[in-house]
Amino acid sequence: MTENRWIESEAAEIAAAAGESEADRALALQIHASRLIGSDPDLVLHGGGNTSVKVTRPDLFGMEREVMHVKGSGHDLATITREGMPGLWLEPVRALRRLERLADEDMVNALRGAMLDASGPYPSIESLLHAFLPHRFINHTHATAMIALADLPEARAVIREIFGERIGVVPFFMPGFELGRAAAEIFDENPEVEGLILLKHGHFAFGESAREAYGRLIAQTNAVEEWFAANRRPAPRRPAAAEPRALGDVLPALRGAVGAITAEHEGDRDAPMPVIDLRRSDEISAFLSRADLEDLARAGVATPDHVIRTKNTPVLLEPGADIAAAVQDYARRYRAYFERNAARTPEGRRLLNPAPNVAWIPGLGIAGIGQDARAAAAAADLAGQNIRAMAMAQDAGGYRPVDEARLFDMEYWALEQAKLGRARPEFAGRVVLITGGAGAIGLATAEAFAARGASVFLVDLSQEALDKALGALGPHHGGIALDITTNGAGERAVAAAVARFGGLDILISNAGAAWTGEIANLDDALLRRSFELNFFAHLAFAQASVAVLRAQGRGGQLLFNVSKQAVNPGRNFGAYGLPKATTFFLVKQLALELGAEGIRANGINADRIRSGLLDDAFIAQRARARGIDEETYMAGNLLKREVEARHVAEGFVALARAERTTAHVLTVDGGNIEASLR
């Protein structure tokens, strides 16, 4: 059941904080209700749904006029603020109802022209429905239960059974003018209704106060949930699989197959692969064991609002399936779907990427597939809600979503596509694993790649340091805390990155530590310890990464933090320089052996970077030994300027960009002739 989380004392404080203006207080309360709605994933997901409130405000001449504040397109109800609720002068918007027809571009212009602040976010594409209804507070959601109800074959009869005449039923229309006018006409037939259900779409609830509208929304949703609980008859199940499927056997292959379709579609062999967000739970496992799974996989999305992020159907990957062939077949069927429906539109349509956005993987889970971690998470969230709605409807009378033609119109509607219209950052879709990721160089490198759109996976010894680093990076990144010198650490870390993002594109093997001592009497255990961290860990992570890159079949990059010690030994630094020299050779060997597969290997030789290797105490010690101050010591290079961790990070970025460079080691040390490779 959906909880009513309205607390009157809390609402009173919010209203009081908004000031003396009646309009501002009403808007503040509707924003509060919107956040309560948006924070419940069973009501709305990822910018879905919209809310509004009607108030009066003075115009430039001091005349009080009706204003409707409505959610701005692209804003999320869970976090919405006043800026996300643009105001519209209500009279000219309501006047649009008198028209017989209204083209989308004219609707856009009319709404933009009615805005109090023309620079604000564009109002929701369902603004006309909000405007044409008389209620002061209106909430629109896509609750799981309401979607399932709207997709029943006898939805009207069930709605009457549950609500009698208290809810109006609106046939499916595309959002915009036609839907707004149809909803208003249904309301006019019975002005006593407390809400509307839009068949194949969603739910509107309204009232004269924010509390009343929100309360009705929750109560109506709960009434539908109660009906399903009483009327569901679970479907038969398949026989249980003998063994669960391994992530490493499925996700990299799926990622590579989707990447190949994307590269073909974009005409760019180096186009990025997607990020994959896998979801697993008892509920998902139960759904994927349904006997009617194949039928549901072809049935279509539960609400057209999902289609721009999930496409109409998932790719179904049965155990033992040829994943590449299944993805290619999906793309072929999607192109056929496009050609069938694009022929109906004289203005023409441009084919979207025909690769799947969702995968159903019996024995493993469901996966969202997107150009970055945010898009993959959105697809996965919506796919999770979709299967819940499917199961509810199918088990209580049947699942009958909107037909293909009308769904195509929604998917290729310019106003819907505009929601996805942000530019793709440089490294969007790239999964970057960084060892020593919470250290100075590791975190600076992570920040550099994350700022360019990459999905970053950090590996570090300390969980506390890792959590702090991930907090600095923000959402949609990941990591694991482990000792990279232990047996199997490389495989465990890479497997964790695959579980989080579906695969890997760039390994940045960065972690290291320096031990000092005269080589003639160096302790054997210390040297072996240094080799474990400064060479064998690099080798282990490279081997584990290559296995994933090969499974994806789309190339990749191995980047190593080598060190100038590899070519310019320092006195008493043999314990550090020897394994680093071996790592220097490893870069060359990997490049030689993997180049034909499109896997590049490069490194960076850095020197005198403030980090765990070169902390303040060590800097002070080395400066005193040379009889100079610390600043002079750190700037002891040809440029006479200190080299910082961010400069090393930019070096890694430069190598990642260098698509035709391999077996190269880039020097980042401010200039040191003795250590130069030139």
N, C-alpha and C positions, 0 to 999 in steps of 0.2 A: 504494500500500500504506500502511496505517496504522502509524505508528512506535510501537514500545514505548519509552516515555520514562521507564520506571522506572530509577532509579539507586540502587543499594543503599546506597552511602555517604551519599547525600543523605537517604534514608529513615531510616537509622540516626541521623543528626543530629536529624531531626524527632522520632523516637521518644524520644531521650534528652532533648530539650527539653521533652517533655510531662511529665516527672517519673517518680516511682517507681511510680505506680499502673498496674497492668496494663491496666485499663479505659481510662484516659486515653491510654496509649500506643497501644492498638488504635484508639481513636477518631481520634487524630492521624494515624495511618497511612491510615485510610480517608478522612479529609478530604484528605490528600495525593493519594490515588488519585482521589478525586472531582474534584479540580482538574485533574489530568492529563486526565481524561476530558472535563470540561467545557470545556477550552481547545481541544479539537479539534472544529471545526464539522461535520466529517463523522460525528461520533459523537452529539452532542446540540446543540441550539440553543435559546436563549431559555428557560431554566428547564426544559427538557425533561429526561427521564431522572430517575433517582433511585438512591440508594445506601443501604446500611445496614451496620451492624456489631452483633453481639451480644456483650455483656460481662456481668459480674456486678458489682453495686454493693450496698452496705448500705442497708436501708430505715431508717425512723425508729427501729426497735427494734434496729438493729444486725445484723439477719439478712441474709445475702448472698442476693440474688435476681437472676434473669436480667433484663437490660435490653436493649432494642433501640434503638439510635440510628438514626434514619432521616431522610432529607432532608425539611425542612419545606417545605410548599407555598409556591410563589412565590419560593423561593431558587434561585440560579443555581449549578450545580456548579462553574463556572469560578472563582467567587470565594467559595465557601462557607466558613463558619467554624464553630466549635463551636456558636455560637448558632443556626445554621441546621440543626443536626442534633438535634432534640428527642429526649429519651429516653422510652421507654414501658416500663412493667413488662410483661414478655413473657408471663407466665402468663395473665392475663385476656384478652390479645389472642389468644393461641393457642386459648384455650377457645372463641372464637367459631366456630371451624371445625366444632364439633359441631352448630351450628344448621342447620336445613333452609333457612332464608331469613333475610335481614337487610336491613331497609329502610335506605336511605341515611342518614336522620336518626338512626336507632339506631346505625349504624356510626360516624357523626360523634361522637355522645355517648359511645360506648364507647371510642373512641380518645382523646377528650379526657379522659375519666375515668381512663385508664391513664397519663396523662402524669406524669412526675416533677415537672415545672414546668408547672402549668396555664396560666401566662401566656405560655408559649413559642409559637412558630409552630405552626400546625396541621400534623400529620404528613401526608406524601404520601398521596394517595388510593389508592396501591398498597401501603400499609403492610401490609395483610393478606397479600398475596403474599409479602412479605419475611418476615413473621412465621411463616407456615405452612410455609415451607421451613426445613430444619434448619441450613443452612450459616451459618458465622460471618460471612463477608463476601459481600455480594451487590451486583452492579452491573446496572443496567437502562439501556439506551440505545436510541436510534432511529438507528443508523448507516445511512447511505445504502444501502450494499450489503445490509444486513439487511432494510431496508424493501422494497427491490426483490425480494429473495428471498421475503419473506412475501407479496408480491402476485403471484407467479407462479401460473398456473392449476394447475400440478402441483407446488406448493411442497413437499408432503410427500415426493414421490419425489426431488426435487432435494436436499432436506435429508439424506435417507438416502444419496444418492450421495456427498455431500460428507463427512458425518460418521459414517455408519453408525449405531450405536446410542448415540453419545456425546452427542447432543443430543435433548432431548424436544421434541415438537411439541404446542402448545396451541391448540385452536380459538379463534376470536375470541370474546371476551366483553368487556362493558364493564368498565373498571377498577373495583375494589371487591371486594365479597364473592364474587360468582360467579367472577370471574377468579382470585382468590386460592385459592378452593377447587378450581377446575378444575386450576390449575397444580400444586397440592399432590398431587392425585390422579394426574396424569401422572407426577410425580416418584416417587410411591410405586410405580408400575408398574415403574420402573427406577431405583433409587437410585444407580446408578453414573453417571448422566448428569452432564456438566460444565456444562450450560447448558440454556436453554429458548428456543425461538423461538415467539413468539406470532403466529399468522397474522394478517395485515393490520395488525400493530401494531408489534412490536419484538423485543428480545432481552434475555435475562437470562443472566449468567455468574456463577459463584460459586466459592468456595474457602475453605480454612481459614486463609488469611493474606491480607492486603491485596495482597501481591505476586502470589500465585497467582490470585486472582480477577481482578485487573487484567490479568495476563498472558494468562489464558484469554480474556478479552474481546477483547483485541487479536488473538490467534492465531485465534480463531473468525471474527472479522470479516475478517481477511486471507484465510482459507480461502475465504470467500464471494466476496471480490473476485477471487481467482484463478480461481474457477469462471466468473464473469461474463466475465473477460478471455478465457477460452478458448472461451466459448459465444456471445458476442454476434455478431449478424449485422446490421450497420448498415442502417437503413431507407432507402428511396429518398428523394431530396431534391427539393424544388421547384426550378423555374428561379430563378436569382438575380434579385433585384429590380434594375430599371434604375438607380435612384438611392436613396440612403439617405433616410430620412424626417427631417424637421427637428424638433428638440425643441419649438421654439416653435409649431409647427403642431399638435402633439399634446397635450403635457402640460397646458397651460392649459385647453384644451377638455375634456380628460378630467377635470381637477380641477373645472371648473365644472359639468360634467354630474353628477358624483358629488355635488357640493355641492347641486345642485337636488334630487336624490333624498333626500338627508339632510334638507334643509329640509322637504320634503313629509312625510317620515316623522315628524319631530319636531314638525311643525305650527308651525314658526318660520322665517319667511322670511329671518331674519338668522342662521340657524344657520351655524356655521363650515364652510368647505370643508375637505377633508382635506389632509394632506401626502402627497406622492408621492415615493417613493424608487426611482429608476430604476437598474437594473443592466444593464451591457453587457459582453460578453466574447465571445471566439471560440466558447466552448462554448455560450453562450446563442444566438448567431447560428446556430450549426449546428442547435440544437434547433428554433428557430423556422423553419428552412427544411425541416423534415421534411414529407414528403408526407402523413403521417397526422396532421398537427397538429390539424385540426378534431376528429378522433375523440378524441385525447388531451385536448383542451380540455373535452370532455364527460364524460370517464371518471371524474373524481373524484380527491380528494386521496390521496396515497400512504399516509398513516397518519392515523387519526382524531385523533391528538394535535395535528395541525396545524390542524384545522378551525376552532377558535375564533379563530384569527388570520388565516386565509387564506380561509375559506369553502370549500365543496366544489369549486368550479370557478372559473376565471378568466374575465374578459371578454376575448374575442379581438377585437382591433382590426386588421382587415386593411387594407392600403393602400387609400386611397380611401373607406374606410367613413365613414358619418355617425356621429361619435363619440357625440353626444347620443342618437341613436336606438339605438345599440348598448348604451349604458348603461341606457336605459329598458327595452329588451327584456330585458336581464339582470335588472333589478329585477322585471319582470313574471314571468319564469320562476322567480325566487327566491320570490316570493310564492306561486306555484302549488305549488312544492316544499313550502313551509311549510304550506299548507292541506291538501295530501295527507297529510302526516305528523302534523300537529297533531291531525287528526281521530281518530287512534288513542289519544290520551291524554286520558282523562276529566277530569283535573285542569286541562287547558288549558295553553297556552303563549302567551307574548307575543312577537309578531313582532319580530325584530331588524332593524336597518337593512338593507334589501334591496339596498343598493348593493354593488358588488364590492369586495373587499379586495386583489385581484391582477389585473393586466392583462398579457396577452401581446400584444406589439406587434411583429409581423414587420417587419424593417427598422430597428428601433430597440432593443428590449430587453424585459426583463420589469420590471414595476413593482409595488412594494408600496404599498398605500394604507391610511392609518391616521389616527386622530384627532390624532396628533402625530408628530414625527419618530421617536420611539422605536418607536411602534406600526408605522409605515410600514417602518422598518428591519427589524423582526421579521418582518413579512409578506414583505418582499423576500428576507430570508435563507431563510425557510422555503420560499418559492416556488422559490428557486434549488436547494435540496436536493430539492424535489419533482420538478423536471424531470429532475434527474440520476437519481433513482430510477425515474421513469417510463421514461426512455430505456433504462436498464439492463434493466429487466424486459421492456419491449416488444420489445427487440432480442434477447432470449434466451428467447423462448417465449411472451410475452404479458404484458399488464399487467391485473390483475384486482383492484382495490382493494375495500374493504368496500362492501356494498350501501347504497343510499340510506337505507333505513329505520333501519338501525343507526347510520349516520353521523349522521342527524338526532338520534337519541337522545343521541349524544355531544355534538353541537353545542349542544343545548338542555338538557343535563344541568346542574343547578344547581351541582354541585361543580366542573364545568369553568368555568362562567361566573364563578364566584367568583374565578378567577384574574385576570379582567379587571376586577374590581370597584372599581378606584380612581376617585375622582371626577375629572371633567374640569375642569382649571384654567380660569381665566377666558379666557385667550387661546390655549388649545389649538387647534391647527390653523391659527392665524394665522401667516403668513410676513411677517416685518418686515425690510426692507432699510434699513440705516443708513449713510449716507456719513459720513466722518470718524469711523468706528466705533471706532477705537482711541484717540481723544482723550478728554479728560475728560468732556465732555457726551455724546459718542457712546457711550462705554463705560458710563457711568451709565445712559443710556437703554436700552442693550442689556441690562444687568443687570436693569433694572426690568421689561422685557417678558419676558425669559427666566424670571424668577422667577414670572411669571404664566402660564407654559406656552407662550409663543410660540416659534416657530422663527426664530432671528435670523441674518441674513446681513449681515456687516460688509464695508464697502468702505473701504479706507484706502490712503494712498500708500506706507507702509512695510510691507514683508513682515514684518520683525522685530516691529514694533509690533502688526501684525495677529495674528501667531502668539501673542504674549503675551496679547492681549485674548481670543482664542478659548480659550486655556488657562484664563483666569479664568472664562469662561462655562461651561466643561465640555463634555461630549459633545453630539452631535446639533445642532450649529450649524455655520455655514459662513462663508466669506468669500473675497474676492479683493483682491489688491493691485494698484492701478493709479492713474494720474494722471487724475483725473476731468475735467480740462480738455482732454484730448486728444480728437481727433475719434473719435466712435463709442464713447466710454467708457461713456456711459449704457447704450447697447444691449448692450455686452459684459458689464457688471456685472449688468444685469437678466437677460440670458440665462444667466449663471452661477447666479443665484439660482433661475431656472426649472429648470436642470439639477439643482440640488441638492435642491430641495423641490417642484418641479412647478408653481410659480406664485408669486404675490405677492398680499398683501393690503394692506400698509401700507408706503408709502415715507416714510422720515424723512430728508429732504434737509437734512443738518446741517452738512456741511463748509464751512468758510470761513476767511478770514484777513483781517487788517486792515493796511492801509498808511496812513501819515500823510503830511501835506503840505498846504501852503496851496493852496487851489483855484485862485487867480489865476495861479500859476506851476507848477501840477502837471504832472509829466512825462506826456506822452500815453501812452507805453508802459506806465507803471505803472498808469494808470487802466484801460487796456485789459486788462492782466493781472488787475486786480481784478474787472472785469466778467466775465472768463472764469470765474473761480472763484465769485464771489459772486452772479452772475446766470445766465450761460449754462449752467453746470454744473447748476444747479437746473432750468433749462428742459429740458435734455437728459435728465436722469433722470426728470423728470415725463412727458415724451413717451414714453420707452421703457416706463415703468411703465403708462401709460394703455393702450398697445397690448396689454399682457398682461391688464390688468383687463377690457378689452373682450372679449378672447378668452374669458375665464372667464365673463363675463356675469353676475357676482354682485356688482357694485359694488366698493368699495374706498376707500382713504383716501390722500391726499397731504398730508403734514405737513412744514412748512418751518421751519427756524430762521431767522427774519427778523432782527430786532435793533431795539432802540429807536432806533438811528441812522436807521431808515427814516422816523421821524416827529419825532425830536428831534435834529437835527444837532449834532455836537460840533465845536468849533474844530479845524481841521486834520484832520478826519476825513472830508472829502468823498470821497476815493478809496474809502472803505468805505461811506459812507452812500448815495451815488448808486446803485450796483448793488443795495444792500439795499432802497432805496425802490422800485426796479423789481421786485424779488422780492415786495415787499409787494403791488404791483399784480398780479403774476402769480397770487398766491393768490386774489385776487378774480376774476380773469378765468377761471381754471380752475374755480372754484366755479360761476360763471355758466354756463359751457359744458357742464359735466359732471354737474351736479346731477340732471338727468332720467335719467341712467344709474345713479344710486345711488353715484356717485363723489364723495366729499367732499374739499374742500381747505381746510385750516386752517393756522395758523402760530402761532409763539411769538415774542414780543418779550422777550428777556432782556437783562440788563445786569449788568456787573461780576461775571462768573463766572470763577473761576480756571480757566484752560484754556490751550491753545496761543495763543489770541488775547491773553490777559491773564495773562502769566507773572509770576513773582516780580519780575524786573527791571523790567518795565513798571509793575507795581503800585507799586514803590518810587519810580520816576520820577514817576508821576502824583501820588503822595502828597506828595513833596517840592515839586512845582510848586504844590500847594495849601496847603502849609505845615501839613500834618497828618500824623499817623502812619498806617501802613499799615492797621491795624485799623479806624481811624475812616474811612479812605477806602473800605474794602470794605463798611462798614456805613452808607454815606452814602445812606440811603433813609428813607422815612417810618417803617418798622418798627425802624430802627436795628439791624438784624441782617444779617450777611453772607448773601447768596444763594449756594447751592452748586449744583454740577452735578446733584446728585440732585433738587433742587427743579425744575430744568428737565425732568429725566427724568419726574418725576411729572406735570408739565404735559402732556407728550406722551401719557402714559398717560391722563390725564383727557380729552384731545381724542379719543383713540382710542375711549374709552368713549362719547363723546357722539354717539350714533347719529343724532340728528336735528339736528346742528349742522354748518354749512358756511359758508364765507366769513368765518370768525371768526379773529381774532388775539388770543391770550391773553397777557397781560403777566405776566412772572415777573421782577420786579426789586425786590421789597420795598417798592415804592411810590415813584413819581417822577411828580409832577403834570405836569411839563413833557412827559414821554414818554407819559402815559396816553392811552388811546383813549376814555375815558369822557366 
